[in-house]
Amino acid sequence: MEKRYRIQKNKDFTRAYKKAKRFYNKDISILVNPNGLKNKRFGYTLSRKFGKANKRNKVRRRLKEIIRLNMDEFNDGHDYIIMPRSHCIELSYKELEKSLFHCYSIAKKRMKW
């Protein structure tokens, strides 16, 4: 994923945690925050409850690939922080993708774009 599509600075993460709207389903939470830019940005937060780094990285890589392939589905001008729950390690790629888009569809219904 290109650098312009990533949330990298700690202040951007903290701003999103404080001001963002949160949307949940049983597998994933998404925080959506307007960023004042023309492009969308994504960040990923996985806690140590997932286990060792290799397990966290596996889920993170899958999420990044899902986002990369479906970039056009997400609206510009927002920051998205994706927080999977610890049981997502057992989910397959397709299940993770389905869960992410289910959560995003909830966000689209409730947000006023």
N, C-alpha and C positions, 0 to 999 in steps of 0.2 A: 504494500500500500504506500502511496506517495506520502511524503512528509507533510504536505499541506492538509492531508486528511487525518492526521494524528493529533491527539491532545498530548502534549509533552510536558508542559510546565505544571509544577505543583499548584501554583495559584489558580490555574484553570480548573484543576480537579477540585480544589477547595471551594471555588466559586460555584461549581456545579453541585457539589454536595449540599451547599447551603441554600441555593436558590432554585434548583431544578425541580421539575415535577417528576414524580416517581410512578412507574407502572410495573406491575408484578404479574407473574403467573407462577405455577408451581416450580418451574425450573430456573427462570431468569428474571432479573430486575433490570429495568432500563431507566436511566435518569436522562431527561431531555431538558436542555437549557438553551435559550437563544444566545448566539455568540456574537452577533453584530457583524459577521463576516459574510462574504458571498458564497462560501463553501461550507460543507458539513465536515465535522470532525468527530473522530471516534476514540474512545479510551476504554480500557478493559481493566477491571479490578477483580482479582481472585485472592481469597484469603488463604491462610495456611491450613485451614480445615480440609483443603483438597488433598493435602499430603505433600509429598516431596515435589521439588521443582519440576521434575520431568512430567508429572501428572498435570500440574498447573499449566505448563507450557503446551501440552498436548491440547487441552481444552482451548487455550488462548489461540493457538495456531488454527484450530478448526473455526473458531469464531471469526478470526481475521479473514480467512478464506471465504466464509459465507458472506461477510460484508463486502469483500472485494468483488465477488461475482454478482452481487445484487446491489451495487452502489446506487443505481438509479432509483431504487425503491424509496430511499430516504430523502427527506426534504432538505434543501440547502438552508444555510443560516442557523443551524442548530448544532450543539454539542450533544453527543450521545455517549453515555457511559454505560457499558454493559457489564452486569455483575451476575454471573451464573452462580447457582447454589452448589453446595459441595457434592450432591449426588449426581451432578452432570457428568462426572467422570465415566459413569457407566452408560451414558447415552451414546448412541451411534451418531454419525454425522447427520443423517437425515432427520433423526429425532431432535437433535440440537437445532437444526435449521428450522424445522417446523415450530419448535417452541419459541425460538427467537422471533419469527414472523407473527406468531400468535400474540406475543407480548407487544410487538410493534403495532399490530392492528388495533389493539386496545388503546395504545397511545394515540394513534391517528384519529380514533373515534372521539377521544376526550379532549384532545388539544385543538385549539383554534389556530389553524395555520393561516 
